[in-house]
Amino acid sequence: MAEHSSVSPRGELSLTACLIGNILKLRMKKFLTLCSCVIMLLFLSGCFSTKPHSLLDKTSAGDLGSPYQGPQAKISVNDFELKTSGLDEQGSQALKEYFISILNGTKRFVIVAPQDADLIISVAVVEFIPENSGGKSGLAGGGSSASSFMGGLLGEVLNKANMQLSLRIINRATSEVISSRDIQSQVVESHGKKVKFPQDKAFRAQLSHYIGTPMGKVIYDCIIEAGRYIVQNVPQNYYKG
């Protein structure tokens, strides 16, 4: 008499559930692995980029060098207030002179003594860090907390420069703050790669020793943005023919 085996319906259901469970586990494992890779790539691209970058608000539009013929506003620029030890009085004066040259270049303003001005432009240097190196491009770079965890991996040394300005437009007669903004920029440069820098005669005249450096690009970005901000935020009624 021939022997044969059979599987009960309950056994078939158990076997099917087991197969489905194994398939789901395998897919979940692949999904978690993919997520881990994506997170790692985002982490590395965000923390260890060696391309120069700026933290400025790029929504501001307008070319400071665009032709202008019309009424001008009478303004005075205060000496830059130093709120950081990273810059001395001589450097602060150089920044002010460069800023004034940018404002003059717009042909929208007449720079006068404070007692003759309708508006006072107040600028404070909150942060000025010409070089903050020690991080590395590649893994464990950028001076991040990952450096201690992955610090054994080699990479090129980075130069980081930071600057922050606090800008205010003030009515001289009433001392009312008409508009204010903080402007911040950061540039990161990999070792051996020179920072691209615009041809700017005024910058070369006042701040030539910063040309080609991360700090030079940071200064340029902040001062240009400050000039653009003044152009866009001085009320129209202060422009007089």
Order of alpha helices (4+ residues) and beta strands (2+ residues): alpha-beta-beta-alpha-beta-beta-alpha-beta-beta-alpha-alpha-beta
